[in-house]
Amino acid sequence: MVAPNIPPHFDDAGKGRIGDVINAVLTQCGHQVRFTMVPFGRHWRDYKLGTYDGLATAEADQSFPGFSTKPFIHLQDGATVIDGGGLENITTVEQLAGKRIVAFPNAQKILGIEHMVSKFADIRNRSNRFDQVRPLLAKRADAVLADGLITAHFLNILRDRAKKGKEPDINTGLPVKFRRIFAKGPQRLYFRDKAVTDDFDRCHADLEKKGVLDGLAKPYVDLYRNILGSQYPVR
């Protein structure tokens, strides 16, 4: 199965909030999974062009060769802002008018915020996760628009680097807060074999009823509750 390297959902070995859930469900069905990790975005292309048995993961509006599972977990895009800076209680993207924004490539289209571009003071798209979050802690941006759990993960890494003197331009003491100003994004898998897709859906339902899957995913979210609060779903 090909998957994107986006910790803490998937690390370079395929472990993480999403990786652990997939592995548990497939194991429950008697299958073994081996992840091939690639940069985010390339997983979609490589699945289409390659010989992988499965794809992790696909958005609700995407279609790929093979057979789709039912949604089994969610991502949550939103705004990560300075806590106490006046934006910590926002509920809509419109409240960021006049603000300096950093986001991921093609965020304007993916997040459905093309109507806001001219209203922002500035918006920069960065593929490198550190380049997304550095401007916030350096007070060169007012909000980071991206998945909250990923942003929190890289913020903590930057703070650790700053403590070692490796990030002289950022303020490690700035508290940050995540706000879910977008709808959560259901994630699905694709398998080329329909039998495997059916197995996944069935075994996912079984483990969900038993509470096993929440137990696997929750620790990854709890690690960043100081940033995420109740704004990020366990699954």
C-alpha positions in Angstrom: 0.0 0.0 0.0 1.3 3.4 -0.9 0.8 6.2 1.6 2.0 9.8 2.3 4.7 10.6 4.9 2.7 13.0 7.0 3.5 12.5 10.7 1.8 12.0 13.1 -0.7 10.3 10.7 2.0 8.3 8.9 5.7 8.3 9.7 8.4 7.0 7.4 7.7 3.5 8.6 3.9 3.8 8.1 3.1 4.1 11.9 0.9 6.8 13.2 -2.7 7.8 13.8 -4.0 6.6 10.4 -1.3 3.9 9.8 -2.0 2.1 13.1 -5.8 2.0 12.4 -5.3 0.6 8.9 -2.8 -2.0 10.1 -5.2 -3.1 12.9 -8.2 -3.4 10.6 -6.3 -5.4 8.0 -4.7 -7.6 10.6 -8.2 -8.3 12.0 -9.2 -9.5 8.6 -6.2 -11.8 8.2 -4.3 -9.5 5.8 -0.8 -8.1 6.1 0.1 -4.6 5.0 3.4 -3.2 4.0 3.5 0.6 3.5 5.6 2.4 0.9 6.0 5.9 2.1 6.2 8.8 -0.4 5.8 12.6 -0.1 2.3 13.9 0.2 0.6 14.1 -3.2 2.9 11.6 -4.8 0.9 8.7 -3.3 -2.1 9.4 -5.5 0.1 9.5 -8.7 2.1 6.4 -7.8 -1.0 4.4 -7.1 -2.5 5.3 -10.5 0.7 4.5 -12.3 2.1 1.7 -10.2 1.3 -1.8 -9.1 0.4 -1.1 -5.5 -2.5 -3.2 -4.1 -3.9 -0.3 -2.1 -3.9 3.5 -1.6 -4.0 5.4 1.7 -5.8 7.7 1.6 -8.3 9.4 -0.7 -10.5 12.4 -0.1 -14.3 12.3 -0.5 -14.2 13.9 -4.0 -11.4 11.8 -5.4 -11.7 8.7 -7.5 -9.0 6.1 -8.3 -8.7 2.6 -9.9 -10.1 -0.2 -7.8 -12.7 -0.2 -5.1 -13.2 2.4 -2.3 -13.8 1.6 1.3 -16.3 3.5 3.4 -14.8 6.6 5.3 -12.9 5.2 8.3 -11.1 8.3 9.8 -11.1 12.1 9.3 -8.6 14.8 8.8 -9.4 18.3 10.2 -8.2 21.4 8.5 -8.4 24.7 10.3 -6.5 27.7 11.5 -3.6 27.5 13.9 -3.2 31.0 15.5 -1.4 32.7 18.4 -3.5 32.1 21.6 -4.3 35.5 23.0 -3.7 37.3 19.7 -7.4 38.0 19.1 -8.0 35.1 16.7 -8.2 32.2 19.2 -12.0 31.9 19.1 -12.7 32.3 15.4 -15.2 30.0 13.8 -15.1 31.0 10.1 -12.4 31.7 7.5 -14.0 35.1 6.8 -12.8 36.3 10.2 -9.2 36.1 8.8 -9.8 39.0 6.4 -6.9 41.4 6.5 -4.6 38.8 8.1 -1.4 37.2 6.9 -1.9 33.5 6.0 0.4 30.6 5.4 -1.0 27.4 3.8 -0.1 24.3 1.8 0.1 24.2 -2.0 -3.3 24.6 -3.7 -5.0 25.3 -0.4 -7.1 28.0 -2.0 -8.9 25.4 -4.1 -8.8 22.4 -1.7 -10.2 24.4 1.2 -12.6 26.3 -0.9 -11.3 29.7 0.0 -10.6 31.2 -3.4 -13.2 33.9 -2.6 -11.0 35.0 0.4 -7.6 35.4 -1.4 -8.1 39.1 -2.2 -9.3 39.8 1.3 -6.3 38.4 3.1 -3.4 40.8 3.7 -1.2 38.1 2.2 -1.3 34.4 1.6 1.8 32.2 1.0 1.7 28.5 0.0 4.5 26.4 1.3 5.0 22.6 0.8 7.6 22.3 3.6 5.8 21.9 6.9 8.5 23.8 8.8 8.1 26.7 6.4 4.4 26.7 7.1 4.8 27.1 10.9 8.0 29.1 11.3 6.3 32.4 10.2 3.7 32.0 12.9 6.2 31.7 15.8 8.3 34.5 14.2 5.1 36.7 14.1 5.4 37.0 10.3 2.0 35.3 9.8 -1.3 35.4 11.7 -2.6 32.0 10.9 -1.5 28.6 9.4 -4.3 27.0 7.4 -3.7 23.2 7.4 -4.5 20.0 9.2 -4.3 20.8 12.9 -2.6 17.6 14.1 0.2 17.9 11.5 0.7 21.6 12.3 0.9 20.9 16.0 3.4 18.1 15.4 5.8 20.3 13.5 5.3 23.2 15.9 6.6 21.0 18.7 9.6 19.9 16.7 10.4 23.6 16.0 10.1 24.4 19.7 12.5 21.6 20.5 15.0 22.9 17.9 14.7 26.4 19.2 15.6 25.2 22.7 18.9 23.9 21.2 19.6 27.3 19.6 18.7 26.0 16.1 15.8 28.4 15.4 17.0 31.9 16.4 14.1 33.7 14.7 11.2 32.1 16.5 9.6 32.6 19.9 9.2 29.3 21.6 7.1 30.9 24.4 4.2 31.9 22.1 1.1 29.8 22.9 -0.8 28.6 19.9 -4.3 27.3 19.4 -6.1 25.4 16.7 -9.5 26.3 15.4 -11.6 24.0 13.1 -13.0 26.5 10.7 -13.5 24.0 8.0 -15.5 20.8 7.8 -13.7 17.6 8.7 -12.5 15.5 5.8 -13.5 11.9 5.6 -10.7 9.6 4.5 -11.1 6.4 2.5 -8.8 3.7 1.1 -8.7 2.1 -2.3 -7.9 -1.5 -3.0 -7.7 -3.1 -6.4 -9.3 -6.2 -5.0 -12.9 -5.8 -4.1 -12.7 -8.6 -1.6 -10.1 -6.8 0.4 -12.2 -3.6 0.3 -15.2 -5.6 1.7 -13.0 -7.2 4.3 -11.7 -3.8 5.5 -15.2 -2.3 5.8 -16.4 -5.4 7.8 -13.5 -5.6 10.1 -13.4 -1.8 10.6 -17.1 -2.0 11.8 -16.2 -4.8 14.2 -13.3 -3.0 15.8 -15.1 0.3 15.9 -17.9 -1.3 18.0 -15.3 -2.7 20.4 -13.7 0.8 20.8 -10.3 -0.6 19.6 -9.8 2.0 16.9 -10.4 5.0 19.2 -7.8 3.5 21.5 -5.3 3.4 18.7 -5.9 6.9 17.4 -6.5 8.9 20.6 -3.0 8.9 22.0 -1.7 10.7 18.8 -4.3 13.5 19.3 -4.0 13.6 23.1 -0.3 14.4 22.7 -1.2 17.8 21.3 -4.3 18.7 23.3 -2.6 21.8 24.6 -2.9 23.1 21.0 -5.9 21.2 19.7 -8.2 21.3 22.7 -11.5 19.7 21.6 -11.2 21.0 18.0 -9.7 17.8 16.5 -11.5 14.5 16.1 -10.0 11.3 17.6 -11.1 9.6 14.3 
